[in-house]
């Protein structure tokens, strides 16, 4: 089923993001995580796509396994910068043949190699991928796009950010999931700016419960997400003690989600890193607040 149909009915969306593991062992762990999270009745789960197409077959295989072996709705991530349009159309056609109806249309990070050049005629930004999907598949797919409450690292300012986010929406994006953030005021201000600019699609906050401080510090600095100083002050002294980090990180994510629910966010998207424990604990603490309808 298309995710946008749930959102249009005003249903609160709960979703979990996974990455395609490299090994058989990792795949078994992922399917255990999926079994653990299944009782939470998520609206959908999503499977990421490796930069430059490095996980093309693995993303497809994991998405297919989830789609055929469980009753979960799957959204596949797809990045365009390193593919020809023909390759993108082939992948989209194979998803359509599998019956997968939800795709997160992304540009992807531009590969760092000095001699990298997008293939001839490639989609150079995500809005072009959204157009490619709409031109070739009409309304078959529900199309999600990424958004950045603190601005994408390549955007010089928020005006620029909103201008190109709007372009993705005008080309046919149905809804958006945000980059992780740890200070909800960035999300609220971003949504307000979008509404002022006439961008009215649902914008689902992306939540990263911190269980490994050093790893998230690295991710956050790469994607331009600010970790509040008060959280750094609590994490830094226990950074090498995983259990204490997870305790603080989960508690922080619970407060963040409670506030987002109270302030009418249309859903919550959890970056799970293929583990269930932190997401389960956050969910347990907030489940009483989750509304059926928005
Ligand atoms: P775009 O929307 O193209 O934007 C990238 C930058 O270019 C922005 O600064 C934007 O303002 C600017 N821009 C946009 N259009 C134009 C234009 N026409 N002209 C000039 N400038 C323009 N990466 C992966 O590799 N795999 C994944 O599975 C993955 N999943 C993600 C999931 C979520 C929810 C999010 C938020 C990000 C994800 N990413 C993933 C990261 C993403 O690929 C990177 O952030 C990438 O650098 C930008 O992709 P985008 O689709 O946002 O690009």
py3Dmol code that shows the C-alpha trace and the ligand (Angstrom):
import py3Dmol

protein = """\
ATOM      1  CA  UNK A   1       0.000   0.000   0.000  1.00  0.00           C
ATOM      2  CA  UNK A   2       1.130   3.546  -0.638  1.00  0.00           C
ATOM      3  CA  UNK A   3       2.317   5.350   2.520  1.00  0.00           C
ATOM      4  CA  UNK A   4       0.675   8.580   1.421  1.00  0.00           C
ATOM      5  CA  UNK A   5      -2.746   6.913   1.651  1.00  0.00           C
ATOM      6  CA  UNK A   6      -2.177   6.374   5.393  1.00  0.00           C
ATOM      7  CA  UNK A   7      -0.968   9.949   5.808  1.00  0.00           C
ATOM      8  CA  UNK A   8      -3.914  11.391   3.856  1.00  0.00           C
ATOM      9  CA  UNK A   9      -6.283   9.536   6.170  1.00  0.00           C
ATOM     10  CA  UNK A  10      -4.601  11.357   9.043  1.00  0.00           C
ATOM     11  CA  UNK A  11      -3.042   8.210  10.504  1.00  0.00           C
ATOM     12  CA  UNK A  12       0.034   8.800  12.673  1.00  0.00           C
ATOM     13  CA  UNK A  13       3.000   7.220  10.858  1.00  0.00           C
ATOM     14  CA  UNK A  14       5.544   5.052  12.672  1.00  0.00           C
ATOM     15  CA  UNK A  15       8.484   3.766  10.621  1.00  0.00           C
ATOM     16  CA  UNK A  16      11.870   2.095  10.925  1.00  0.00           C
ATOM     17  CA  UNK A  17      14.910   2.429   8.703  1.00  0.00           C
ATOM     18  CA  UNK A  18      17.315  -0.447   8.007  1.00  0.00           C
ATOM     19  CA  UNK A  19      20.447  -0.802   5.916  1.00  0.00           C
ATOM     20  CA  UNK A  20      21.225  -3.883   3.793  1.00  0.00           C
ATOM     21  CA  UNK A  21      23.813  -5.950   5.713  1.00  0.00           C
ATOM     22  CA  UNK A  22      27.037  -7.113   4.042  1.00  0.00           C
ATOM     23  CA  UNK A  23      27.090 -10.637   5.502  1.00  0.00           C
ATOM     24  CA  UNK A  24      24.700 -13.540   5.996  1.00  0.00           C
ATOM     25  CA  UNK A  25      25.128 -13.140   9.768  1.00  0.00           C
ATOM     26  CA  UNK A  26      24.180  -9.463   9.505  1.00  0.00           C
ATOM     27  CA  UNK A  27      21.131 -10.402   7.446  1.00  0.00           C
ATOM     28  CA  UNK A  28      19.974 -12.870  10.103  1.00  0.00           C
ATOM     29  CA  UNK A  29      20.414 -10.194  12.793  1.00  0.00           C
ATOM     30  CA  UNK A  30      18.387  -7.771  10.676  1.00  0.00           C
ATOM     31  CA  UNK A  31      15.532 -10.236  10.305  1.00  0.00           C
ATOM     32  CA  UNK A  32      15.573 -10.803  14.083  1.00  0.00           C
ATOM     33  CA  UNK A  33      15.353  -7.002  14.531  1.00  0.00           C
ATOM     34  CA  UNK A  34      12.413  -6.942  12.116  1.00  0.00           C
ATOM     35  CA  UNK A  35      10.700  -9.712  14.113  1.00  0.00           C
ATOM     36  CA  UNK A  36      11.304  -7.741  17.343  1.00  0.00           C
ATOM     37  CA  UNK A  37       9.849  -4.537  15.879  1.00  0.00           C
ATOM     38  CA  UNK A  38       6.930  -6.124  13.994  1.00  0.00           C
ATOM     39  CA  UNK A  39       4.567  -6.058  17.035  1.00  0.00           C
ATOM     40  CA  UNK A  40       4.803  -2.241  17.035  1.00  0.00           C
ATOM     41  CA  UNK A  41       2.729  -2.352  13.845  1.00  0.00           C
ATOM     42  CA  UNK A  42       4.771   0.190  11.884  1.00  0.00           C
ATOM     43  CA  UNK A  43       3.189   2.038   8.968  1.00  0.00           C
ATOM     44  CA  UNK A  44       6.258   1.115   6.911  1.00  0.00           C
ATOM     45  CA  UNK A  45       9.911   0.129   7.048  1.00  0.00           C
ATOM     46  CA  UNK A  46      12.578   1.465   4.711  1.00  0.00           C
ATOM     47  CA  UNK A  47      15.770  -0.008   3.229  1.00  0.00           C
ATOM     48  CA  UNK A  48      18.684   2.319   2.465  1.00  0.00           C
ATOM     49  CA  UNK A  49      20.742   2.398  -0.718  1.00  0.00           C
ATOM     50  CA  UNK A  50      24.561   2.514  -0.653  1.00  0.00           C
ATOM     51  CA  UNK A  51      26.249   5.647  -1.935  1.00  0.00           C
ATOM     52  CA  UNK A  52      26.968   5.428  -5.645  1.00  0.00           C
ATOM     53  CA  UNK A  53      24.837   2.297  -6.031  1.00  0.00           C
ATOM     54  CA  UNK A  54      27.181   0.120  -3.949  1.00  0.00           C
ATOM     55  CA  UNK A  55      24.280  -1.860  -2.447  1.00  0.00           C
ATOM     56  CA  UNK A  56      22.092  -2.028  -5.554  1.00  0.00           C
ATOM     57  CA  UNK A  57      21.509  -5.816  -5.418  1.00  0.00           C
ATOM     58  CA  UNK A  58      21.500  -6.046  -1.621  1.00  0.00           C
ATOM     59  CA  UNK A  59      18.908  -3.284  -1.236  1.00  0.00           C
ATOM     60  CA  UNK A  60      16.728  -4.977  -3.812  1.00  0.00           C
ATOM     61  CA  UNK A  61      17.098  -8.426  -2.223  1.00  0.00           C
ATOM     62  CA  UNK A  62      16.439  -7.252   1.356  1.00  0.00           C
ATOM     63  CA  UNK A  63      13.441  -5.188   0.227  1.00  0.00           C
ATOM     64  CA  UNK A  64      12.076  -8.192  -1.645  1.00  0.00           C
ATOM     65  CA  UNK A  65      12.591 -10.493   1.357  1.00  0.00           C
ATOM     66  CA  UNK A  66      10.780  -8.097   3.698  1.00  0.00           C
ATOM     67  CA  UNK A  67       8.020  -7.600   1.133  1.00  0.00           C
ATOM     68  CA  UNK A  68       7.446 -11.318   0.532  1.00  0.00           C
ATOM     69  CA  UNK A  69       8.266 -12.826   3.947  1.00  0.00           C
ATOM     70  CA  UNK A  70       6.444 -10.309   6.156  1.00  0.00           C
ATOM     71  CA  UNK A  71       3.267  -8.261   5.954  1.00  0.00           C
ATOM     72  CA  UNK A  72       5.206  -4.988   6.344  1.00  0.00           C
ATOM     73  CA  UNK A  73       4.938  -2.132   3.853  1.00  0.00           C
ATOM     74  CA  UNK A  74       8.380  -1.458   2.364  1.00  0.00           C
ATOM     75  CA  UNK A  75       9.885   1.782   1.087  1.00  0.00           C
ATOM     76  CA  UNK A  76      13.108   1.477  -0.943  1.00  0.00           C
ATOM     77  CA  UNK A  77      15.706   4.266  -0.990  1.00  0.00           C
ATOM     78  CA  UNK A  78      17.177   5.043  -4.409  1.00  0.00           C
ATOM     79  CA  UNK A  79      20.027   7.459  -5.175  1.00  0.00           C
ATOM     80  CA  UNK A  80      20.488   8.830  -8.688  1.00  0.00           C
ATOM     81  CA  UNK A  81      23.825  10.644  -8.948  1.00  0.00           C
ATOM     82  CA  UNK A  82      25.917   7.665 -10.114  1.00  0.00           C
ATOM     83  CA  UNK A  83      23.343   5.928 -12.333  1.00  0.00           C
ATOM     84  CA  UNK A  84      22.156   6.340 -15.892  1.00  0.00           C
ATOM     85  CA  UNK A  85      18.437   6.976 -16.339  1.00  0.00           C
ATOM     86  CA  UNK A  86      18.214   3.537 -17.943  1.00  0.00           C
ATOM     87  CA  UNK A  87      19.612   1.897 -14.786  1.00  0.00           C
ATOM     88  CA  UNK A  88      17.203   3.853 -12.579  1.00  0.00           C
ATOM     89  CA  UNK A  89      14.239   2.879 -14.745  1.00  0.00           C
ATOM     90  CA  UNK A  90      15.317  -0.774 -14.645  1.00  0.00           C
ATOM     91  CA  UNK A  91      15.460  -0.714 -10.838  1.00  0.00           C
ATOM     92  CA  UNK A  92      12.119   1.044 -10.550  1.00  0.00           C
ATOM     93  CA  UNK A  93      10.558  -1.436 -12.971  1.00  0.00           C
ATOM     94  CA  UNK A  94      11.862  -4.346 -10.906  1.00  0.00           C
ATOM     95  CA  UNK A  95      10.337  -2.787  -7.756  1.00  0.00           C
ATOM     96  CA  UNK A  96       7.047  -2.369  -9.578  1.00  0.00           C
ATOM     97  CA  UNK A  97       7.166  -6.023 -10.659  1.00  0.00           C
ATOM     98  CA  UNK A  98       7.710  -7.021  -7.016  1.00  0.00           C
ATOM     99  CA  UNK A  99       4.685  -4.961  -5.983  1.00  0.00           C
ATOM    100  CA  UNK A 100       6.697  -2.395  -3.984  1.00  0.00           C
ATOM    101  CA  UNK A 101       4.953   0.969  -4.232  1.00  0.00           C
ATOM    102  CA  UNK A 102       7.045   3.332  -2.088  1.00  0.00           C
ATOM    103  CA  UNK A 103      10.360   4.925  -2.992  1.00  0.00           C
ATOM    104  CA  UNK A 104      12.565   7.522  -1.302  1.00  0.00           C
ATOM    105  CA  UNK A 105      14.034   9.536  -4.200  1.00  0.00           C
ATOM    106  CA  UNK A 106      17.520  10.821  -3.363  1.00  0.00           C
ATOM    107  CA  UNK A 107      20.463  12.337  -5.142  1.00  0.00           C
ATOM    108  CA  UNK A 108      22.970  10.649  -2.793  1.00  0.00           C
ATOM    109  CA  UNK A 109      26.313  12.104  -1.746  1.00  0.00           C
ATOM    110  CA  UNK A 110      28.499  13.048  -4.682  1.00  0.00           C
ATOM    111  CA  UNK A 111      31.393  10.515  -4.744  1.00  0.00           C
ATOM    112  CA  UNK A 112      34.596  12.154  -3.483  1.00  0.00           C
ATOM    113  CA  UNK A 113      36.914  10.827  -6.235  1.00  0.00           C
ATOM    114  CA  UNK A 114      38.421  13.795  -8.134  1.00  0.00           C
ATOM    115  CA  UNK A 115      37.626  12.231 -11.458  1.00  0.00           C
ATOM    116  CA  UNK A 116      33.944  11.458 -10.622  1.00  0.00           C
ATOM    117  CA  UNK A 117      31.512  12.597 -13.284  1.00  0.00           C
ATOM    118  CA  UNK A 118      27.814  11.689 -13.298  1.00  0.00           C
ATOM    119  CA  UNK A 119      26.993   9.425 -16.257  1.00  0.00           C
ATOM    120  CA  UNK A 120      25.810  11.141 -19.451  1.00  0.00           C
ATOM    121  CA  UNK A 121      22.241  12.440 -18.971  1.00  0.00           C
ATOM    122  CA  UNK A 122      22.118  11.398 -15.269  1.00  0.00           C
ATOM    123  CA  UNK A 123      19.684  12.982 -12.788  1.00  0.00           C
ATOM    124  CA  UNK A 124      21.969  15.471 -11.032  1.00  0.00           C
ATOM    125  CA  UNK A 125      19.554  16.301  -8.216  1.00  0.00           C
ATOM    126  CA  UNK A 126      16.738  14.478  -6.464  1.00  0.00           C
ATOM    127  CA  UNK A 127      14.049  16.635  -8.124  1.00  0.00           C
ATOM    128  CA  UNK A 128      15.072  15.159 -11.499  1.00  0.00           C
ATOM    129  CA  UNK A 129      14.652  11.649 -10.097  1.00  0.00           C
ATOM    130  CA  UNK A 130      11.172  12.601  -8.827  1.00  0.00           C
ATOM    131  CA  UNK A 131      10.315  13.793 -12.373  1.00  0.00           C
ATOM    132  CA  UNK A 132      11.733  10.599 -13.912  1.00  0.00           C
ATOM    133  CA  UNK A 133       9.502   8.524 -11.622  1.00  0.00           C
ATOM    134  CA  UNK A 134       6.387  10.580 -12.318  1.00  0.00           C
ATOM    135  CA  UNK A 135       6.984  10.681 -16.104  1.00  0.00           C
ATOM    136  CA  UNK A 136       7.461   6.938 -16.351  1.00  0.00           C
ATOM    137  CA  UNK A 137       5.269   5.493 -13.610  1.00  0.00           C
ATOM    138  CA  UNK A 138       2.622   8.211 -13.106  1.00  0.00           C
ATOM    139  CA  UNK A 139       1.034   7.589  -9.689  1.00  0.00           C
ATOM    140  CA  UNK A 140       2.121   3.978  -9.248  1.00  0.00           C
ATOM    141  CA  UNK A 141       4.760   4.973  -6.681  1.00  0.00           C
ATOM    142  CA  UNK A 142       4.337   7.018  -3.536  1.00  0.00           C
ATOM    143  CA  UNK A 143       7.425   9.242  -3.659  1.00  0.00           C
ATOM    144  CA  UNK A 144       9.202  10.427  -0.516  1.00  0.00           C
ATOM    145  CA  UNK A 145      12.085  12.945  -0.524  1.00  0.00           C
ATOM    146  CA  UNK A 146      14.690  13.958   2.062  1.00  0.00           C
ATOM    147  CA  UNK A 147      14.569  17.257   3.938  1.00  0.00           C
ATOM    148  CA  UNK A 148      17.058  19.000   6.199  1.00  0.00           C
ATOM    149  CA  UNK A 149      15.755  21.096   9.122  1.00  0.00           C
ATOM    150  CA  UNK A 150      19.267  22.504   9.722  1.00  0.00           C
ATOM    151  CA  UNK A 151      20.004  22.803   5.992  1.00  0.00           C
ATOM    152  CA  UNK A 152      21.891  20.339   3.797  1.00  0.00           C
ATOM    153  CA  UNK A 153      25.676  20.815   4.196  1.00  0.00           C
ATOM    154  CA  UNK A 154      25.856  22.031   0.559  1.00  0.00           C
ATOM    155  CA  UNK A 155      23.101  24.652   1.031  1.00  0.00           C
ATOM    156  CA  UNK A 156      24.483  28.131   1.742  1.00  0.00           C
ATOM    157  CA  UNK A 157      21.343  29.177   3.683  1.00  0.00           C
ATOM    158  CA  UNK A 158      17.778  28.135   4.548  1.00  0.00           C
ATOM    159  CA  UNK A 159      16.294  30.169   1.703  1.00  0.00           C
ATOM    160  CA  UNK A 160      18.264  28.013  -0.739  1.00  0.00           C
ATOM    161  CA  UNK A 161      17.290  24.876   1.195  1.00  0.00           C
ATOM    162  CA  UNK A 162      13.580  25.641   1.008  1.00  0.00           C
ATOM    163  CA  UNK A 163      13.767  26.709  -2.657  1.00  0.00           C
ATOM    164  CA  UNK A 164      15.154  23.343  -3.778  1.00  0.00           C
ATOM    165  CA  UNK A 165      13.018  21.358  -1.348  1.00  0.00           C
ATOM    166  CA  UNK A 166       9.989  23.038  -2.908  1.00  0.00           C
ATOM    167  CA  UNK A 167      11.222  22.002  -6.356  1.00  0.00           C
ATOM    168  CA  UNK A 168      11.102  18.336  -5.295  1.00  0.00           C
ATOM    169  CA  UNK A 169       7.560  18.822  -4.039  1.00  0.00           C
ATOM    170  CA  UNK A 170       6.421  20.598  -7.213  1.00  0.00           C
ATOM    171  CA  UNK A 171       7.849  17.737  -9.280  1.00  0.00           C
ATOM    172  CA  UNK A 172       5.570  15.334  -7.421  1.00  0.00           C
ATOM    173  CA  UNK A 173       6.949  14.274  -4.012  1.00  0.00           C
ATOM    174  CA  UNK A 174       4.181  13.033  -1.702  1.00  0.00           C
ATOM    175  CA  UNK A 175       5.890  13.379   1.662  1.00  0.00           C
ATOM    176  CA  UNK A 176       9.279  13.865   3.271  1.00  0.00           C
ATOM    177  CA  UNK A 177      11.462  12.412   6.010  1.00  0.00           C
ATOM    178  CA  UNK A 178      13.989  14.685   7.691  1.00  0.00           C
ATOM    179  CA  UNK A 179      17.642  14.236   8.400  1.00  0.00           C
ATOM    180  CA  UNK A 180      18.241  13.437  12.082  1.00  0.00           C
ATOM    181  CA  UNK A 181      18.190  16.410  14.441  1.00  0.00           C
ATOM    182  CA  UNK A 182      18.488  16.666  18.229  1.00  0.00           C
ATOM    183  CA  UNK A 183      16.938  20.048  18.855  1.00  0.00           C
ATOM    184  CA  UNK A 184      13.255  20.075  17.918  1.00  0.00           C
ATOM    185  CA  UNK A 185      13.233  23.830  17.396  1.00  0.00           C
ATOM    186  CA  UNK A 186      15.060  23.271  14.068  1.00  0.00           C
ATOM    187  CA  UNK A 187      12.210  20.990  12.948  1.00  0.00           C
ATOM    188  CA  UNK A 188       9.435  23.357  14.059  1.00  0.00           C
ATOM    189  CA  UNK A 189      11.091  26.353  12.372  1.00  0.00           C
ATOM    190  CA  UNK A 190      11.687  24.342   9.183  1.00  0.00           C
ATOM    191  CA  UNK A 191       8.065  23.187   8.986  1.00  0.00           C
ATOM    192  CA  UNK A 192       6.890  26.758   9.559  1.00  0.00           C
ATOM    193  CA  UNK A 193       9.153  28.071   6.772  1.00  0.00           C
ATOM    194  CA  UNK A 194       7.845  25.352   4.447  1.00  0.00           C
ATOM    195  CA  UNK A 195       4.196  26.189   5.194  1.00  0.00           C
ATOM    196  CA  UNK A 196       4.887  29.891   4.539  1.00  0.00           C
ATOM    197  CA  UNK A 197       6.293  28.913   1.142  1.00  0.00           C
ATOM    198  CA  UNK A 198       3.217  26.832   0.336  1.00  0.00           C
ATOM    199  CA  UNK A 199       4.895  23.453   0.878  1.00  0.00           C
ATOM    200  CA  UNK A 200       2.136  21.429   2.444  1.00  0.00           C
ATOM    201  CA  UNK A 201       3.267  17.787   2.273  1.00  0.00           C
ATOM    202  CA  UNK A 202       3.699  15.813   5.523  1.00  0.00           C
ATOM    203  CA  UNK A 203       7.243  16.178   6.924  1.00  0.00           C
ATOM    204  CA  UNK A 204       8.096  13.245   9.187  1.00  0.00           C
ATOM    205  CA  UNK A 205      10.897  13.810  11.712  1.00  0.00           C
ATOM    206  CA  UNK A 206      13.842  11.396  11.566  1.00  0.00           C
ATOM    207  CA  UNK A 207      14.880  10.216  15.045  1.00  0.00           C
ATOM    208  CA  UNK A 208      18.270   8.771  15.937  1.00  0.00           C
ATOM    209  CA  UNK A 209      18.405   7.376  19.485  1.00  0.00           C
ATOM    210  CA  UNK A 210      22.098   7.661  20.397  1.00  0.00           C
ATOM    211  CA  UNK A 211      23.667   4.383  21.545  1.00  0.00           C
ATOM    212  CA  UNK A 212      27.235   5.028  20.362  1.00  0.00           C
ATOM    213  CA  UNK A 213      28.247   8.633  20.983  1.00  0.00           C
ATOM    214  CA  UNK A 214      31.462   8.662  18.915  1.00  0.00           C
ATOM    215  CA  UNK A 215      29.702   7.149  15.901  1.00  0.00           C
ATOM    216  CA  UNK A 216      26.812   9.639  16.046  1.00  0.00           C
ATOM    217  CA  UNK A 217      29.194  12.567  16.566  1.00  0.00           C
ATOM    218  CA  UNK A 218      30.843  11.528  13.293  1.00  0.00           C
ATOM    219  CA  UNK A 219      27.506  11.088  11.422  1.00  0.00           C
ATOM    220  CA  UNK A 220      26.195  14.358  12.835  1.00  0.00           C
ATOM    221  CA  UNK A 221      29.220  16.353  11.753  1.00  0.00           C
ATOM    222  CA  UNK A 222      29.030  14.820   8.240  1.00  0.00           C
ATOM    223  CA  UNK A 223      25.366  15.644   7.766  1.00  0.00           C
ATOM    224  CA  UNK A 224      25.349  18.984   9.592  1.00  0.00           C
ATOM    225  CA  UNK A 225      23.154  17.972  12.569  1.00  0.00           C
ATOM    226  CA  UNK A 226      23.870  19.906  15.769  1.00  0.00           C
ATOM    227  CA  UNK A 227      24.203  17.939  18.996  1.00  0.00           C
ATOM    228  CA  UNK A 228      23.123  20.294  21.807  1.00  0.00           C
ATOM    229  CA  UNK A 229      25.946  21.252  24.185  1.00  0.00           C
ATOM    230  CA  UNK A 230      23.895  20.035  27.176  1.00  0.00           C
ATOM    231  CA  UNK A 231      23.739  16.557  25.614  1.00  0.00           C
ATOM    232  CA  UNK A 232      27.462  16.599  24.737  1.00  0.00           C
ATOM    233  CA  UNK A 233      28.220  17.536  28.375  1.00  0.00           C
ATOM    234  CA  UNK A 234      26.279  14.486  29.591  1.00  0.00           C
ATOM    235  CA  UNK A 235      27.642  12.082  26.947  1.00  0.00           C
ATOM    236  CA  UNK A 236      31.315  13.072  26.899  1.00  0.00           C
ATOM    237  CA  UNK A 237      32.256  11.753  30.398  1.00  0.00           C
ATOM    238  CA  UNK A 238      30.669   8.335  29.663  1.00  0.00           C
ATOM    239  CA  UNK A 239      31.484   8.157  25.926  1.00  0.00           C
ATOM    240  CA  UNK A 240      33.418   4.890  26.302  1.00  0.00           C
ATOM    241  CA  UNK A 241      30.720   3.234  28.469  1.00  0.00           C
ATOM    242  CA  UNK A 242      28.126   1.885  25.999  1.00  0.00           C
ATOM    243  CA  UNK A 243      25.429   1.151  28.584  1.00  0.00           C
ATOM    244  CA  UNK A 244      25.554   4.634  30.064  1.00  0.00           C
ATOM    245  CA  UNK A 245      25.597   6.260  26.620  1.00  0.00           C
ATOM    246  CA  UNK A 246      22.539   4.225  25.590  1.00  0.00           C
ATOM    247  CA  UNK A 247      20.698   5.116  28.809  1.00  0.00           C
ATOM    248  CA  UNK A 248      21.199   8.855  28.241  1.00  0.00           C
ATOM    249  CA  UNK A 249      20.575   8.566  24.480  1.00  0.00           C
ATOM    250  CA  UNK A 250      17.306   6.660  24.892  1.00  0.00           C
ATOM    251  CA  UNK A 251      16.068   9.010  27.612  1.00  0.00           C
ATOM    252  CA  UNK A 252      16.884  11.968  25.346  1.00  0.00           C
ATOM    253  CA  UNK A 253      15.062  10.395  22.369  1.00  0.00           C
ATOM    254  CA  UNK A 254      12.000   9.731  24.561  1.00  0.00           C
ATOM    255  CA  UNK A 255      11.785  13.437  25.563  1.00  0.00           C
ATOM    256  CA  UNK A 256      12.354  14.472  21.946  1.00  0.00           C
ATOM    257  CA  UNK A 257       9.568  12.190  20.654  1.00  0.00           C
ATOM    258  CA  UNK A 258       7.136  13.216  23.408  1.00  0.00           C
ATOM    259  CA  UNK A 259       7.628  16.849  22.434  1.00  0.00           C
ATOM    260  CA  UNK A 260       7.211  16.104  18.706  1.00  0.00           C
ATOM    261  CA  UNK A 261       3.995  14.166  19.307  1.00  0.00           C
ATOM    262  CA  UNK A 262       2.598  16.966  21.482  1.00  0.00           C
ATOM    263  CA  UNK A 263       3.457  19.453  18.763  1.00  0.00           C
ATOM    264  CA  UNK A 264       1.548  17.502  16.112  1.00  0.00           C
ATOM    265  CA  UNK A 265       4.340  15.868  14.097  1.00  0.00           C
ATOM    266  CA  UNK A 266       2.658  13.562  11.525  1.00  0.00           C
ATOM    267  CA  UNK A 267       4.775  10.576  12.551  1.00  0.00           C
ATOM    268  CA  UNK A 268       8.187   9.358  13.714  1.00  0.00           C
ATOM    269  CA  UNK A 269      10.843   7.686  11.544  1.00  0.00           C
ATOM    270  CA  UNK A 270      13.512   5.812  13.544  1.00  0.00           C
ATOM    271  CA  UNK A 271      17.036   5.345  12.244  1.00  0.00           C
ATOM    272  CA  UNK A 272      17.490   1.903  13.816  1.00  0.00           C
ATOM    273  CA  UNK A 273      21.023   0.994  12.601  1.00  0.00           C
ATOM    274  CA  UNK A 274      19.510  -2.523  12.327  1.00  0.00           C
ATOM    275  CA  UNK A 275      19.118  -2.862  16.116  1.00  0.00           C
ATOM    276  CA  UNK A 276      15.811  -3.070  17.933  1.00  0.00           C
ATOM    277  CA  UNK A 277      16.617  -2.351  21.601  1.00  0.00           C
ATOM    278  CA  UNK A 278      16.749   1.449  21.592  1.00  0.00           C
ATOM    279  CA  UNK A 279      13.717   1.847  19.320  1.00  0.00           C
ATOM    280  CA  UNK A 280      11.714  -0.618  21.439  1.00  0.00           C
ATOM    281  CA  UNK A 281      12.563   1.245  24.633  1.00  0.00           C
ATOM    282  CA  UNK A 282      11.662   4.625  23.170  1.00  0.00           C
ATOM    283  CA  UNK A 283       8.415   3.205  21.773  1.00  0.00           C
ATOM    284  CA  UNK A 284       7.483   1.617  25.118  1.00  0.00           C
ATOM    285  CA  UNK A 285       7.836   4.970  26.843  1.00  0.00           C
ATOM    286  CA  UNK A 286       5.855   7.004  24.267  1.00  0.00           C
ATOM    287  CA  UNK A 287       3.262   4.485  23.073  1.00  0.00           C
ATOM    288  CA  UNK A 288       0.577   5.914  25.352  1.00  0.00           C
ATOM    289  CA  UNK A 289       0.963   9.318  23.697  1.00  0.00           C
ATOM    290  CA  UNK A 290       0.873   8.148  20.077  1.00  0.00           C
ATOM    291  CA  UNK A 291      -2.407   9.275  18.546  1.00  0.00           C
ATOM    292  CA  UNK A 292      -4.275   7.054  16.085  1.00  0.00           C
ATOM    293  CA  UNK A 293      -5.257  10.066  14.059  1.00  0.00           C
ATOM    294  CA  UNK A 294      -3.589  13.370  13.269  1.00  0.00           C
TER     295      UNK A 294
END
"""
ligand_1 = """\
53
LIG
P 19.091 17.018 -3.327
O 17.648 17.198 -2.995
O 19.453 16.950 -4.760
O 19.886 18.208 -2.590
C 21.291 18.174 -2.415
C 21.820 19.622 -2.348
O 21.685 20.253 -3.635
C 21.055 20.540 -1.381
O 21.960 21.489 -0.874
C 20.022 21.226 -2.282
O 19.607 22.487 -1.775
C 20.806 21.400 -3.564
N 19.964 21.326 -4.773
C 18.868 20.531 -4.955
N 18.388 20.679 -6.208
C 19.208 21.551 -6.829
C 19.246 22.096 -8.137
N 18.348 21.748 -9.052
N 20.250 22.984 -8.427
C 21.188 23.316 -7.510
N 21.182 22.838 -6.227
C 20.209 21.971 -5.907
N 22.105 8.618 1.186
C 22.399 7.429 0.587
O 23.436 7.307 -0.086
N 21.562 6.345 0.728
C 20.406 6.397 1.427
O 19.681 5.406 1.513
C 20.063 7.644 2.061
N 18.909 7.776 2.773
C 18.579 8.992 3.312
C 17.365 9.106 4.011
C 16.988 10.327 4.571
C 15.671 10.429 5.296
C 17.848 11.463 4.447
C 17.463 12.784 5.058
C 19.051 11.345 3.762
C 19.431 10.129 3.189
N 20.632 9.968 2.474
C 20.959 8.753 1.901
C 21.595 11.097 2.377
C 21.452 11.887 1.063
O 21.699 11.058 -0.040
C 22.469 13.043 1.099
O 22.111 13.969 2.079
C 22.734 13.730 -0.240
O 23.909 14.546 -0.113
C 21.603 14.638 -0.724
O 20.553 13.928 -1.241
P 19.161 14.678 -1.547
O 18.264 13.712 -2.170
O 18.700 15.423 -0.370
O 19.707 15.733 -2.672
"""
view = py3Dmol.view(width=600, height=400)
view.addModel(protein, "pdb")
view.setStyle({"model": 0}, {"cartoon": {"style": "trace"}})
view.addModel(ligand_1, "xyz")
view.setStyle({"model": 1}, {"stick": {}})
view.zoomTo()
view.show()
